[in-house]
Structures are given as structure tokens and as C-alpha cells.
Amino acid sequence: MGPARPRRRWVVPVLAVAVVAIVIVGTLFATGMLHLGSSTPPAPTDLTFSQAESAAQSSSASVAGGPWYPVLGAAIVTPVAALEPATNLSAALGVANCTFLWPNGEPENIALPATAPSAAIGTSAYWSVSLKNASNGLLVETVAQGVAAPLVKLGGARCAGFAAFLASFPSGVVDSPSVIKAASAVGGSAFLAEHPNATELWLAVGGISVDGLTSTPDWYLEYSSCAIGAPPTSQGEVFNATVGGLSGVVTAHANGTADCGLTTSEGGSLAVPAFGVGALARKMI
């Protein structure tokens, strides 16, 4: 495969930008506002995607407007903890022209715990799961250290229009351990061996529905050597892969370099999966 080419935010399709806004971890890194935490989180409970999805589904039952159905899931695997002021997220959602409501009140900070190197393959200390209801409202649940909690409800014409394209996860979606193993076999493990402090993003998309046609689910992975807070002008190494959500087969992968300001860990390439959204659209044609 050829080298991964840096991507610029302004050429990303609107739908892909919305994915970043809804998948909260993508939003946090895209704004470049994540800050290092002041302490190491205590004994994290690391979950697979299926475990995080189940926890988020159960937690969503307490939020009015349901039933809620998971449509997106994302994990950030980072060796360092981070804190994000919730006001930064409010500002980002305002720019996106989405209405929002904090079911448990607006928190002071959103905590992103570190995932220990000893964590089992395919598990993460932090997941974000987005769910939608019958009226295309969106609910974002965080699953941190094994505990799920509703973070924010999103509405308004812009967010509802986006949510209408999102399909819920079907049964039989390949779980994250198998996805990570598949990516490891085509270069992921070699990349992490060379960059042991890499930041990882794992993004699961239930499918995109257009004109009655719905794509199958997909996984998008990106590993980046860019450290949190790295200058956006610095260069980093990246590895990315696309994995079929039902087959568990790697359908694309690449190694390359990119400006840290444009990689997943600082807000661009696979967190806003331009090639992924395009692939989903092509699968429905």
C-alpha cells in the first residue's frame, strides 16, 4: 500500500465531520483542546466494544426519549490520562448547530482515562457510544473504566438530519479483539512495537442508510505516534486499517507520515474517515 497522505479538515465531507462531532472522542481531539490529567487513574476496567455497547445500552434506558439504539462506537487507547473541560464540547456542538442537553447536568470536565499496556488485546479503558431513537435524536454515552453514563443528548435539524443516515448495529458485529488482531497481522503490531506510546483510535460504524439501502458495518482504526499536545507542525508516523464489521477481514491498510495536527490523535485522518464514508457509500451502489 502507498504511504498515508495527510488530509486537510476543509476537504472532509460534511457527513464525516458530523461523525467527529457525534463521536465525542473525535471531537475532543479535533479541537486540539485535550489536556494531560494530573494523576494516574485507579485500576481501570478495560472493556471490549461489545461490553461497552451493552453497558451503554443499559445506561441509556434511564434517559427519556428511548428506546435508544447504538449506531457508533469509538475507543481512544492512550498511555496518558487527559481531562477535557465540558465547556469546550458545548462550544463545538454550538458551532455544529446542534441543540444539546446534559441528562445529568453539565460536568466540569470529561475524563479520558489511560489504558494500561497490560490491558487485554481489543480492550480500552474509554469508550464513547452514540445511540439514536425513532425520531433521530442522538444520545452520547461514555463508558470509562467500565462505568457507563449518559453524557449529552443532541437534537435540532442539523443533528437529526445526520442521524437519519446512521444505521444501528446488526447482530453478529465482529468484536474489537478480533478487529485488533486482524489489523495487527497486516502491520498494526509492528507499528506499535516501533511506537510503544502510540495513541490509538478504534471507530465502529453500524452502517449508513441512503434511499432504503443500508451498508454493512465497518471498523476504522488508526494508530499515531503523535503525542497528545504535540505541535501541529510536527510530523508523526501513522498506521490505519479498515476492517469489515461482519467479516473481520482487513479491506485496506496503509503506513505513512502526516502532520500531527492532521492525524487522528490531533483531529483528522481516520477520526474523520473520509475514505471510510466514501467506501460505505460505494458499498450501497
C-alpha positions in Angstrom: 0.0 0.0 0.0 1.2 3.5 -0.6 2.0 6.0 2.2 -0.8 7.6 4.1 -1.3 11.1 2.8 -2.0 14.0 5.1 -5.7 15.2 5.0 -7.0 18.7 5.4 -10.1 19.3 7.5 -11.7 21.6 5.0 -12.0 18.9 2.3 -13.7 16.4 4.6 -17.3 15.6 3.6 -20.0 17.1 5.9 -21.2 13.7 6.9 -17.7 12.7 8.1 -17.4 15.9 10.0 -20.6 15.1 11.8 -19.1 11.7 12.7 -16.4 13.5 14.6 -18.9 15.8 16.3 -21.0 12.9 17.5 -18.2 10.5 18.4 -17.1 12.6 21.3 -13.5 11.4 21.4 -13.1 12.6 17.9 -14.4 16.0 18.8 -12.1 16.3 21.7 -9.0 15.5 19.7 -10.2 17.6 16.6 -10.4 20.7 18.7 -6.9 20.2 20.0 -8.1 21.0 23.5 -7.3 17.8 25.3 -5.0 18.4 28.3 -2.9 15.9 30.3 -4.5 14.7 33.5 -2.8 15.4 36.8 -2.9 11.8 38.1 -3.0 8.2 37.0 -6.5 6.7 37.1 -7.0 3.9 39.7 -7.2 0.3 38.4 -9.1 0.8 35.2 -11.6 -1.7 34.0 -10.9 -2.3 30.3 -13.8 -3.4 28.0 -14.2 -4.7 24.6 -16.6 -3.0 22.2 -19.4 -5.5 22.8 -19.1 -5.0 26.5 -19.1 -1.2 26.2 -22.0 -1.3 23.8 -24.0 -3.4 26.2 -23.2 -1.1 29.2 -24.2 1.9 27.2 -27.4 0.3 26.0 -28.4 -0.5 29.6 -27.5 3.0 30.8 -29.5 4.6 28.1 -32.7 3.1 29.5 -32.7 5.8 32.1 -32.8 8.6 29.5 -36.1 9.9 28.3 -36.8 9.6 24.6 -35.9 5.9 24.2 -35.6 3.2 23.3 -32.1 4.1 22.1 -30.1 2.0 19.6 -26.3 2.1 19.3 -25.1 3.4 15.9 -21.5 4.5 16.5 -18.7 3.4 18.9 -15.2 4.7 19.5 -12.4 3.9 21.8 -9.3 6.0 22.5 -6.4 4.0 23.7 -3.8 6.3 25.2 -0.9 5.7 27.6 -1.7 9.1 29.4 -4.8 10.3 31.1 -6.5 13.5 29.9 -9.1 16.0 31.0 -11.4 18.0 28.7 -13.4 20.9 30.1 -17.1 20.3 29.1 -17.5 23.9 28.0 -15.2 23.1 25.1 -17.6 20.4 24.0 -20.5 22.8 24.4 -18.8 25.3 22.1 -18.0 22.6 19.5 -21.7 21.5 19.4 -22.9 25.0 19.2 -20.7 25.6 16.1 -22.2 22.4 14.6 -25.7 24.0 15.1 -26.9 21.1 17.2 -29.1 21.6 20.3 -27.9 19.7 23.3 -28.9 18.7 26.8 -26.9 17.2 29.6 -29.1 14.5 31.2 -27.1 14.5 34.4 -26.1 18.2 34.3 -23.1 19.7 32.6 -19.9 18.2 34.1 -16.9 20.4 34.8 -14.6 18.0 32.9 -14.8 14.9 30.7 -12.1 12.5 31.9 -10.2 10.3 29.4 -8.5 7.5 31.4 -5.3 5.9 30.3 -5.3 2.3 29.1 -2.6 0.2 30.7 -0.1 -1.6 28.5 -1.2 -4.8 30.3 -4.8 -4.5 29.1 -6.1 -7.4 27.1 -6.0 -7.0 23.3 -9.0 -5.2 22.0 -10.0 -3.7 25.3 -9.9 0.0 26.2 -10.4 2.0 29.4 -12.5 4.6 27.5 -15.3 4.1 25.0 -17.9 6.6 23.6 -21.1 5.1 22.3 -23.6 7.1 20.3 -27.2 5.9 20.2 -30.3 7.2 18.3 -34.0 6.9 18.8 -37.0 6.7 16.5 -37.1 10.5 16.0 -33.4 10.7 15.1 -32.4 12.2 18.4 -28.9 11.2 19.5 -27.5 10.2 22.9 -23.8 10.0 23.7 -22.8 7.6 26.4 -19.3 7.5 27.9 -18.0 4.2 29.2 -15.0 5.0 31.3 -13.2 2.3 33.4 -16.2 0.0 32.9 -18.9 2.5 34.1 -21.4 3.8 31.5 -23.1 7.2 31.9 -25.2 9.4 29.7 -23.2 12.5 28.6 -25.3 14.5 26.2 -28.4 14.4 24.1 -28.3 16.0 20.7 -31.1 17.4 18.6 -32.0 20.1 16.2 -32.5 19.8 12.4 -28.8 19.5 11.6 -28.1 16.6 14.0 -31.4 14.9 13.2 -30.7 15.1 9.5 -27.3 13.4 10.1 -28.7 10.8 12.5 -31.2 9.7 9.8 -28.3 8.3 7.8 -27.0 6.2 10.7 -28.0 2.5 11.0 -28.0 0.6 14.2 -25.5 -2.2 14.7 -26.9 -5.5 13.4 -26.3 -8.8 15.3 -23.0 -10.5 14.6 -20.7 -7.5 14.5 -17.1 -8.5 14.9 -15.9 -7.6 18.4 -12.8 -5.4 19.0 -10.4 -8.1 20.0 -10.8 -9.8 16.6 -10.6 -6.5 14.8 -7.3 -5.5 16.5 -5.8 -9.0 15.9 -6.7 -8.7 12.2 -5.1 -5.2 12.0 -2.1 -6.5 13.9 -1.4 -9.1 11.3 -1.1 -6.6 8.5 1.2 -4.2 10.2 -0.5 -2.9 13.3 1.6 -4.9 15.8 4.8 -3.9 14.0 3.8 -0.2 14.2 3.1 -0.5 17.9 6.3 -2.3 18.6 8.2 0.6 16.9 6.0 3.2 18.7 5.0 1.8 22.1 3.5 5.1 23.2 1.2 5.5 20.2 -2.3 6.8 20.5 -5.0 4.5 19.0 -8.5 5.3 17.7 -10.9 2.5 17.1 -14.1 3.6 15.4 -17.1 1.2 14.7 -19.9 2.4 12.4 -23.1 0.4 12.4 -23.8 1.4 8.8 -25.0 4.2 6.5 -28.6 4.1 5.2 -29.4 6.0 2.0 -32.6 5.7 -0.1 -33.6 2.4 1.6 -30.1 0.8 1.1 -28.0 0.2 4.2 -24.3 -0.6 4.2 -22.8 -3.3 6.4 -20.9 -2.2 9.5 -17.2 -1.3 9.3 -14.3 -0.7 11.7 -11.8 2.1 11.1 -8.5 2.0 13.1 -5.7 4.5 13.2 -2.5 4.4 15.3 -0.4 7.6 15.6 3.0 8.3 17.0 1.9 11.9 17.7 1.8 12.6 21.4 -1.2 14.5 22.9 -0.3 18.1 22.8 2.3 17.7 20.1 2.9 20.8 17.9 0.6 20.6 14.9 3.5 21.4 12.6 5.5 18.3 13.8 5.5 15.1 11.8 4.3 11.7 13.0 4.1 8.2 11.8 0.6 6.7 11.2 -0.9 3.3 10.5 -4.5 2.8 9.5 -6.8 0.0 8.6 -10.4 -0.7 7.6 -11.9 -4.0 8.8 -15.2 -5.4 7.7 -17.7 -5.3 10.6 -19.2 -8.7 9.8 -16.3 -10.5 8.1 -13.4 -9.3 10.3 -11.3 -9.1 7.1 -9.0 -6.2 6.6 -10.1 -4.4 3.4 -7.5 -1.6 3.4 -4.4 -0.6 5.3 -1.5 1.8 5.0 1.5 3.2 6.7 2.8 6.7 6.3 3.5 10.1 7.8 1.3 13.1 8.4 1.4 16.4 10.2 0.4 15.8 13.9 -2.3 18.4 13.5 -4.0 16.2 10.8 -3.7 12.8 12.4 -6.4 11.1 14.5 -4.7 11.9 17.8 -4.8 15.6 16.9 -8.1 15.6 14.9 -8.2 14.5 11.3 -7.4 11.4 9.3 -9.3 8.4 10.5 -11.3 10.1 13.2 -12.9 11.8 10.3 -12.9 8.8 8.0 -13.3 10.4 4.6 -12.2 7.3 2.8 -14.4 5.2 5.1 -17.6 7.2 4.5 -16.8 7.0 0.7 -16.4 3.3 1.0 -19.7 2.9 2.8 -21.4 4.9 0.1 -19.9 2.8 -2.6 -21.0 -0.4 -1.0 -24.6 0.7 -1.3 -24.4 1.4 -5.1 
